[in-house]
Amino acid sequence: MADGGVLALSGVITVYTAHEWVDRYPAGAASITVDAGAVTVCDSALIALLLAWRRRASREGATITVRNLPESALALANIYGVTSLVS
């Protein structure tokens, strides 16, 4: 993925499927936009995935932006107090 590219999440991202997305992080990119607009079902595993990617981006000196996070994921992020980190 080139810098400024979009990583599109889609489908079901739950505790049972999130592991399939972990390695899709675009190593070496200086900026990453994660678009979660096509996520159809999610649970707290989506929040965990985004936080893991944010930590990795921080370690690599990259920026990460998340857009179109499902309302249910925003609600979970609010409960966990991490809204600013995943939205």
Secondary structure as UniProt FT lines:
FT   TURN            3..4
FT   STRAND          5..13
FT   TURN            15..18
FT   HELIX           19..22
FT   TURN            23..24
FT   TURN            27..28
FT   STRAND          31..42
FT   HELIX           44..59
FT   TURN            60..61
FT   STRAND          63..67
FT   HELIX           71..80
FT   HELIX           83..86
//
